[in-house]
Amino acid sequence: MCAGIVAFSILPPLVGGVAQAAENAPAPGSPTYKSTIDGNYLPNPPAPFGGEINLNASQSKPYWPARIVPPKGAPNILLIMTDDVGFAAPSTFGGVIPTPALDRIANAGLRYTNFHSTSLCSPTRAALITGRNHHAVGFGVITEQSTGFPGYNSLIGPENATIGRILLENGYRTSWFGKDHNTPDWVASQAGPFNQWPTGMGFEYFYGFVGGDTSQWQPNLFRNTTAIYPYVGNPKWNLTTAMADDAIHWLNQLNDIDPSMPFLLHYVPGGTHAPHHPTPEWIEKITDMHLFDGGWNKLRETIFANQKRLGVIPQDAKLTPWPEKLLRKWDTLSDEDKKLYIRQANVYAAYLAYTDHEIGRVIQAVDDLGKLDDTLIIYISGDNGSSAEGSPNGTPSEVMQFNGIELPVDKQMKWYDAWGTDETYPHMAVAWTWAFDTPFKWTKQIPAFFGGTRQGMAVSWPGHITDLGGIREQFGHVIDIVPTLLEVTGIPAPRMVDGVAQKPMDGVSLAYTFDKANAKAPSHHKTQYFEMMGVRGLYHDGWMLSTVPTRPPWVLLGPTIDDPANAYEWQLYHVTEDWTQNDNVADKYPEKLRDMKERLWAELQKYNALPLDASVATRLVAPRPNVTAGRKEFTYSGETVTGIPHGDAPSLLNTSYTVTAEVDVPEGGGEGMIHTNGGRFGGYGFYLLKGKPVFLWNLLDLERPRWEASEALSPGKHTISFDFKYDGLGLGTLAFDNMSGIGKGGTGTLTVDGKVVAEHRVERTVPLILQWDETFDIGADTGTPVDDADYQVPFALTAKLDKLTISLDQPELTADDVKKLEAAQKSAADAN
């Protein structure tokens, strides 16, 4: 050996400081060493070179680093969760809606009947992928309501690595299909940053939408971080089927390239969150079954009997009483009421059956690859209880409801035949929601009662779960899923990721329940707090402490609760004996009540749930660190830019503003969209129609005031401007109960080259939010038109846009304004 040349022998790689044997010898010239890692530090520290280096390659020995693989026997993972599905909706847990895919997993494995969510979507999803309580990872509420406190900022920090990142670093291929409600809305644009997107949280491939919900016909859809529009020119396209197609393609492609690659496929469709958008075939199929003709009270009785027959509730469980002070009974309704409500339920049921069918296709694809026996499937039915966000009458457009508009039945009937199509953004009446949470009280948003948190779950793992069709009643929570996955894969929770020390997991593994011998074993999850928008609960060792809501979930613009810590009645339930929280025993056990309260406050402080905040609407419009914060002037170059989400766009709501476009019209005239934000169910458009400038407001699909020039623009350069003078006091009044400053009217003026071409008043404007799955576009329109009668997307601008300017003039409350509002607030309080 030549002096000065260091020789290395071929050694197994050092992993975490420990030499570990490769699983198989490498073929000459190919990196086929496989090795597990200890997983404590991610990414794994680099292994030393294991070959031999001399002066010449012919005298040296090459060495390839080992490919990291999971421990031997670690399964593939298909982690499924649907959206807004109450415990009692699917057939698997006593419902009347057929869910054969969920039935398949339950019959091939286990039904879990005491499994819980947080009661709201973003928080549940954050807890599911991190194994930590939702406040502990910044998701005390949905990201659209985030505030600047650690438990509520909607930022999953680097100290909370997701299951995607952990499994990725341990050799899995990882993907996420469907809903992503864990990307803050102010980083959801093309400007990023993308570390809070699925691809930045350890999921290598993402196909889905960002936000709380989206149209299934024209969704806000992304592949990884790029917006895509496969529905354009394809009117029968539906995301529910398309995402199943894409997931199946991903599985087949991975298998074709390397059948040995283990996978984590996180499958989270938009169904059944509003808008309820099944295909016409599914609506017809469910309608022909006449599932809901007897009404919601009869439905509860039917479901309750089914649940006892299936054994998914105890035989001595009590059906909680119907909330007569909140919701009407079926036999008090008119024939027109019943007709509309049955239609709503049929469309909802069709959406759930359709969603489950497409999930079944993904499960079957795993089976077709011959991998079902090596795959752990977890199918969670819903991320919270059934949704009551559609008003007591339901709504043809959820965007109306989130702006405080509730339509009576007779006004909704004009959408009856279109219900479920892309002409609607529908949600069902609250009474159906309550029935789909049978036998429990309350609904989504309410964390203190099981109607808001109890989720049916089915788990299968052939050869490992042998009690096929078994039922498990142990208390569980979404934070238990990550610890379960880590136990069954043999992968530890990392101590450090990217040099950042990791928080411990808050959940406990459910893997002990897979053993038939543990079918009746005591729950390992002893204590779990619940909190959502001020309402609180605590489960501890068979007892449930609950605060009683003062605001129903369907009331968005309710009175302010300044002291949520003391604003609610406390109730206590011995849920070991009272499965449905039917009998309040707070008076009977005062010492237990006191003990449970003390435990709850300790948990709330421990997991960053303080300060308590019971507000709803005010948080929707609270300031956030987006790119528009504090700005009043916005200038755009004129280049076609589409797909900017509302969180990164200037808002024209509750303010005076001016929108100015400098255009160069070609010979023959110009046509197309200059600028738009929103779509068919709420928004505005500034465009050239047959050469004429138009500014149109779509007021939640109820009115469409427009300002239109009488003559087309001549060829050449022009300055077109729309100026709006707002009447109200703006968002500053949201701190006061009377809400006097939002949604007010004003006067709009359209000018061309300084000359007024249209001017008139409107008596109302959109108060809180535009259609959230639509975007801020310049030079074209994506999604849906603000007026279908005028144009169809993309409606690209044929004139040259040289510059677009938006100027805001936000109302500012004077000291006198504040005094008047405070006096009005006090007067209203005294009157009550």
Summary of the structure (lengths in Angstrom):
residues: 832
radius of gyration: 28.5
end to end distance: 96.2
largest distance: 99.1
contacts: 2957
relative contact order: 0.12
helix: 26%
strand: 22%
